């Protein structure tokens, strides 16, 4: 599936892609990482989390790792970024970077935030 | 989170999983539940409130996600004929308007109850405290022994803080960004004769920096305001005080008011709702002028200390630092800090704490009620779909896919719940302001006035309504559409009919089980209330008036409790003398504390003539005396006639008499609990005890033993008390109690005139009749019992209608069979007996299930009970009898109809 040029990533999708940018993780670990990295501002409760994961799998941005890699707990799966997902995430990040630089130019950020 | 609660939560999560479409459930259900469980466990480490808030959030999310998934899966809103189905559903409801109205009414009752209690929980427990980053605020108390931790959910009862400790903490603890404290005081506002007493906080430096709330007018306190020698003392006032006493003057800053006989400049007005408090609202914040002696004052307990944790510091690591710090304090001052430590209580627990417990019980009760309503609506839906079997069979035969039929039936339930949800929201919104006023003042929880239907509660209501739609619509729709296209040939679908009947009987059993639970809970609370009301308080309160007197420091001098307090002694004596001669008063006495007032304040004591079996002295004072401590007691300062006025018998020895004067050896009367605990079989009379009051350690000679009176609460057994004489050791302030001789309230007038003639500077802080004050102490259990009983009565009524509907459904459906049996010679009586037996048996199964599940809610209910356990046999028997009677009536009424069945007519149509 080609990456849709119109930006189709929601915030929760992007957060999950970011959380998976490092290493493969299971659902709860994604939830915790998003919460910790945003200091609790963004929360992905389980229902929303797994619906978003399902959407990302449908888009082929992420995929399940092969069986048995869920660690000691067989009840959960581990997810990882696909090359397509990585591309989509970096495209989205670039778009955000352009927006941030615009905001900086128009003095919408305090000097500290603009760093 | 305790394990049984956790197990229940996991069960709940597993149940919610079933709301999702099968595909999604198979793919992600298990791991979703695991993740939710882990998230909850994590929240559980932050206490019960956090875990409860997390549970609510996860539940709403799961319900909303399930709904979105179903929409996606069924393409519900993409399908072109949804409009047609919608209109069809409306027409179907219109065809049975009574049933639709009844279902909406039931669901409205259920959803409104849940929304109102949820709104109360939101206001009292879940909403953050009105401080920035309130989760970093903690209360610091002194505590013994060192190293203890606060257990969430328990009432916090620790030792208030001494000035030297507070100063040491402020300067020494690195885990806190800032620390500040306050001490309650009562200040006289205005001049006599219109002076009033206002509640105030004397605050330390750092108090406002810790709370980080700015005044709405004027400025915060500056360092200069705390200096010992400033020209005019300054105060901040509360929003309420500013509006009611200062006329809401926007130019009030800079003006002066008269407090405690001195001019004070108002420097600011705090915003409304600032500093919510458990018991009392302060009107004034006054800087406590620090003096050099504060730094060394290790005897004046009484400060409440609040700290703001530094960013990123956890409660536990702050606690470890505090333990370490307390150890170094003990090394420096072994006499004052022997085994002493500190304990940290998160502000939200300190301010709300145990007050949330009744809400937990009420939430459980309304959840049960809602489930009962849903089960009942499901029974109604099942019976209505039974009447429409033929229609379903025809549509099925014409090629309608089953999913379409399910959607059709489900849409009808969805419309009902949507209507009920909307009316519940409106009802809750307009009834909540009224409800708040209905709650008796004494039964109110902190912040309950802030209860509203805000967007959060609104969303919760929508989620609950959605859950109801699933709970009461899905199963009947699935069952009713299991039609066999061959059924159409007979235009009477028996297979689906039997399934619908099974479903409704299963639901009925559940309904009876839940009703039994609620009825038992209501019955137990009533039982416990009756027991509380029957408790013998140990004193006579009839016709007794109690008046709280305040003897301001600016007139009577500081009170140091050491017994050397001439001005107060003279005032007390003059008051008693002037009233003793009054003919409208039967008896008059003074006491520092009224019976049944909360707060047991124990001190260590030494029993003279007893060697060994003691612990090390607790304060520097008794250490200097070289005394061993043998136990604890509370001290009550009373005047000589206290026992006579309240009818407390002096059972041994003598009462206080004219021989006990200032200057003669100090005497005391102990209560029975004291004598039992400290002397056992021996007589207490004639013994001497020394009580370590930190500042001084007086020795009392015990002259008598009085009967036990409940000095704290009705529900607690009497604790050891030592009564000492007001004339020998005057208290700072006192209650004056007097019994009316004739007309009610005459004593109050007599006390008022005596007070103004003795010294107009004495302020009457409050006055009331003691029977009313005792009644007020029972308002909370009374209100809780009332609400739960009301819910359980509703539940019983609803269960009765459910039974009625199920029996009617059974008869309608089995008419042909009954016709055959009647034609073959069975009597109507046999049929009725069979029907009644069938449903009584179902009810009994339900009842048994309900009583067994009592085990699960036992911890929840038992914390509200006094003198009964959850398995109180008479209550259980009563509930069985009530539900049995309800079952019989609700079954017999429709069953009676079978008498009118005409077998010939029936068989003709068969």
Interface residues (C-beta under 8 A of the other chain):
Chain A: X26 X27 X28 X31 X32 X43 X45 X46 X47 X48 X49 X50 X51 X53 X54 X73 X75 X76 X77
Chain B: X24 X27 X28 X30 X31 X32 X33 X34 X35 X36 X38 X39 X42 X57 X58 X61 X62 X63 X64 X65 X66 X68 X69
